C-alpha cells in the first residue's frame, strides 16, 4: 500500500507539469507561423569580410594596446611581468626536457632520462604496471618521430598544472573552510567552466600576445576550476565527528588543517589534480592556435591542409599522453587503499627499493645529460611514418568504398534536420528568434532564466554576429538531440544491467580522457571538411558524459517502485517509459545541460574543419589581423550562448527536482 501511495504521489506532479510541453509546443507552432509570414526580414546577416562598428573598435583597441604595451603602466608593471614570469617558467621546463639551451644542441635531460623519470615517478606514486604503461607510452612518442613535439606539449602542461595547483589548492581549501568564500567563488567557477575552450584564446592574446606564455596562462584559467572545486569538496567531506574530536584535543585551526583535514581528503585532492591535468592537456593542444608549440600545432597544421595521416599520428600521441597522465594520477589517488591491501612484507621492502631506484635514476639522468645517444631519440620515426601511411590508406579506402554510406548519412541528417532548423533560425527576424528563446527559457527554467536569456539575446545582437550565432546554435541543437538519443538508449541499458555497465563504462571513461582536437581526425577522414564532421565529432565527444549521467539516474530509481510496476503487470517498455525515465527526469535534464556545453565547445572547434560560423570567425581572427575584432566578438557570442544554455538547463533541472 505504501508503494502504491508513493507511486500515486509521484504521478500528481507529473500531471501538474503536463501543461509545460503544451506551452512549448504552442510557442514553437507560433514561431513557425510567423516564420512563414516574415521569412528573410531583419535577419542581421553579415558577410564574412564585413565588419560592424564594434569590430572596428576592437581592432583599434588591439592596435592601441600593441602601440602602448611598453609604456602603459598597467602593462609595464603588471601584465608584462606576469607574461615574463610565465615565459621564464616555460623556457626553464622546455630547457630541461625539450629544447636546446645555450651552446648545448640538446636539452639538459635527454630522452632516456625523461623515460626513466616517468617510469620511476609512476612506480613511486602508483605501481609497476602503471610504470610499464608510462615507459611504453613515452617510448612510443619517440618511435612516432614526435619526441620533441611531445615534450613541448608536456612542458606546457606541467608548467600550467604547477601554476594552476599553486592557485587552485589554496583557494579550494579556503572555499572548503568558509561558506561565504565558497558562495563568492561558485559563480566565477561556473562561468569559467561554462566557457568553451576556444573562447579563452582571443581576449588573452590581446593582453599577453601569442606564444607559450599566453598558452600557459590560458590553460591555467581553464584548468584551475576543477582543482578549486574538488579540493573544496574534499575538505567539506571530512566527517564532522572527526573535526569535533580534533577540536576537543585543543588543536589550532592550522593544526586541524595540516593534521586532519588535508590528510583525510588527500585521495580526493589527488583526483582534483587528475582533472586539472586532463583539462590542461586539452587546452594546451587547442592553444596551438595562438602559436603554442607541441603536438597541437602539428594537428592544427595537418587539419588545415587536410593531411589525415599526419593529424592521426599526432592525435594518437596526444591520446597516449592523456592515457598515461590519467593512469598515473588515478593510481596515485588510489595509492593509500592499495597499500592497505598489500602484504606487509612487500611494504617493508618498498622504501629500500625506491631508494635503489632513485640511485639508478640519477645514473640514467647523468647519462642522458652527457651522451648524445641517450639525449637524442634514435631512429627517424619509422613507426610514425607507417601509422600516417596506414591512416592515409585507410582514409582512401573509406572514401572509395564507404562514401556511399557516409554521404547518405550526412545528406539525410543535413537535409532532413540540420538545414531546415538552420533556415528557421537564420531566416527568421532576429527579434522573433529572441522572443522564442526568452519564452522557452521562461517556460522551462522560470523567471530568472528568462531574464538571463533576454540579456544574452540582447548582447548577441550587439556582437554583430547574430547570423553566425544562429548557425552555431542550429548545429549545437541538432548535435544535442543526437547526444540525448544516444544517452537515453545506452544510459537506460547501462542503468538496467550491471553487466553492461561494467563493459561499457571503461570505454566511456577512456573517451572522456581524449582532448577535443583528437575527435576531429577520424571524422575528417570519413566525412571530409564539412560542418557535419564537426557535428558528428561533437556527438561522440559529448555522448559519454550524457550516457553516464542518465545511467546513474536510472539506476537510482528505487527498486521497490520498479517491483511495484512489475507486479502491476507492466512490461519492460512500460517500466522504462512510465517509471524509470520519468523518475530520472532530473538526471535527463542534467545530461542535457552537460551535453549542450560539451557539444558547443566541440562544434566551435569544428571551425578548423569547415564548420564555419562562430568557430571560423574565431580562427580567422587569429590568422587575419583585420578580422581580429570580429573574432573577439565571435568569442563573446560563444560565451553568451554557453551561459544561456547553462542557465536555462540548470534552472530546468532545479524545477524538475523541486
Secondary structure, DSSP 8 states (H G I E B T S, - for coil): -HHHHHHHHHHHHHHHTHHHHHHHHHHHHHHHHHHHHHTTSS-----TT---HHHHHHHHHHHHHHHHTTT-HHIIIIIHHHHHHHHHHHHHHHHHHTS--TT-SS-SS-HHHHHHHHHHHHHHHS-HHHHHHHHHHHHHHHHTT-HHHHHHHHHHHHHHHHHHHHHHHHHHHHHHH-HHHHHHHHHHHHHHHHS-TTHHHHHHHHHH-SSHHHHHHHHHHHHHHHHHHHHHHHHHTS-HHHHHHHHHTT--HHHHIIIIIHHHTHHHHHHHHHHHHHHHHHHHHHGGGGT--SHHHHHHHHHHTT-HHHHHHHHHHHHHHHHHHHHHHHHHHTHHHHHHHS-HHHHHHHHHHHHHHHHHHHHHHHHHHH-HHHHS-SS--HHHHHHHHHHHHHHHHHHHHTHHHHHHHHHHHIIIIIHHHHHHHHHS-HHHHHHHHHHHHHHHH-HHHHHHHHHHHHHHHHHT-HHHHHHHHHHHHHHHHHHHHHHHHHHHHHHH-HHHHHHHHHHHHHHHHS-HHHHHHHHHHHH-SSHHHHHHHHHHHHHHHHHHHHHHHHHTS-HHHHHHHHHTT--HHHHIIIIIHHHTHHHHHHHHHHHHHHHHHHHHHGGGGT--HHHHHHHHHHH-GGGHHHHHHHHHHHHHHHHHHHHHHHHHHHHHH-
